[in-house]
Amino acid sequence: MNKALQNEHAKTVPSVDWRKKMSDNVAYGLLVYTGLQIFVTMHEMQGSSTSILPVFVLVLLVAAIIPLFRHFERRWEHLSDEQAHSLAFKSAFRRDQVKIWALAALLPFVITGCFKLLTLLA
């Protein structure tokens, strides 16, 4: 009877796929990073410049972060189907997830702070 309940429970609980979840986190993290770059860093840079340079800097900042975010995704792509659904990878996933979101949320503010510091020194 217990085995039957476990099988029924397994049918109702969706199986996690760490590869897909990491891919989703990377995609949404890039969106958040880009949005913050536009509204935080670019606002600061456009206030001190009237040229098209801030747009090029935005493209450069977004292009520079993509390989780093892609690194996180690549680490999870090699998992077999069995590993991708194993709860043994939950803590490793959470660790990478925290890194992605910390980078996405904090890096635009760090870049803006560095830009402000450079303008004060110049």
C-alpha positions in Angstrom: 0.0 0.0 0.0 2.8 2.4 0.9 4.4 1.8 -2.5 1.1 2.6 -4.3 0.9 5.9 -2.3 4.5 6.8 -3.3 3.7 6.1 -7.0 0.6 8.2 -6.8 2.5 11.0 -5.1 5.2 10.9 -7.7 2.6 11.3 -10.4 1.2 14.5 -8.8 4.5 16.2 -7.9 6.1 17.8 -10.9 9.7 16.7 -11.5 12.3 19.4 -11.4 14.7 19.8 -14.2 17.7 21.8 -13.0 18.9 22.5 -16.5 15.7 24.2 -17.5 15.5 26.1 -14.1 19.0 27.4 -14.5 18.4 28.4 -18.1 15.3 30.3 -16.9 17.2 32.0 -14.1 20.0 33.1 -16.5 17.5 34.5 -18.9 15.5 36.4 -16.3 18.8 37.5 -14.6 20.0 39.0 -17.9 16.7 40.9 -18.3 16.9 42.3 -14.8 20.6 43.2 -15.3 19.8 44.9 -18.6 16.8 46.8 -17.2 18.9 48.0 -14.2 21.7 49.1 -16.6 19.2 51.1 -18.6 17.6 52.8 -15.6 20.5 53.2 -13.2 23.8 53.4 -15.1 22.5 55.0 -18.2 20.6 57.6 -16.3 23.8 58.6 -14.6 25.9 58.6 -17.8 23.4 60.5 -19.9 23.3 63.2 -17.3 27.0 64.0 -17.9 27.2 63.4 -21.7 25.2 64.5 -24.7 26.8 62.1 -27.2 25.7 58.6 -28.3 28.5 57.2 -26.1 26.2 56.0 -23.3 24.3 53.8 -25.8 27.5 52.1 -26.9 28.5 51.7 -23.2 25.2 50.1 -22.5 25.7 47.6 -25.4 29.3 46.9 -24.1 28.1 46.4 -20.5 25.4 43.9 -21.5 27.6 42.1 -24.0 30.3 41.8 -21.3 28.1 40.1 -18.8 26.6 37.5 -21.2 29.6 35.1 -21.1 29.6 35.2 -17.3 25.9 34.3 -17.2 26.3 31.8 -19.9 29.0 30.1 -17.7 26.4 29.4 -15.1 24.1 27.9 -17.7 26.8 25.8 -19.3 27.7 24.2 -15.9 24.2 22.6 -15.8 23.8 21.6 -19.5 26.1 18.6 -19.1 23.8 16.8 -16.6 22.2 13.6 -17.7 18.4 13.3 -17.6 18.7 11.4 -14.3 21.0 14.0 -12.7 18.8 16.9 -14.0 15.9 15.6 -12.0 17.8 14.6 -8.8 17.2 16.5 -5.6 20.9 16.0 -4.8 21.7 19.0 -7.0 19.3 21.4 -5.1 22.0 23.1 -2.9 24.4 23.5 -5.9 21.5 25.0 -7.9 20.6 27.4 -5.1 24.2 28.5 -4.8 24.4 29.3 -8.5 21.0 30.9 -8.4 22.1 33.3 -5.6 25.2 34.2 -7.6 23.2 35.0 -10.7 20.7 37.2 -8.9 23.3 39.0 -6.9 25.2 39.8 -10.1 22.0 40.9 -11.9 20.8 43.1 -9.0 24.1 44.5 -7.6 26.4 44.9 -10.6 24.6 47.8 -12.2 24.9 49.7 -8.9 28.6 48.9 -8.6 29.2 50.1 -12.2 27.3 53.3 -11.5 29.3 53.8 -8.3 32.6 53.3 -10.2 31.4 55.7 -12.9 30.5 58.4 -10.3 33.9 57.9 -8.7 35.7 58.3 -12.0 33.8 61.5 -12.8 34.8 62.9 -9.4 38.4 62.1 -9.9 38.5 63.6 -13.4 
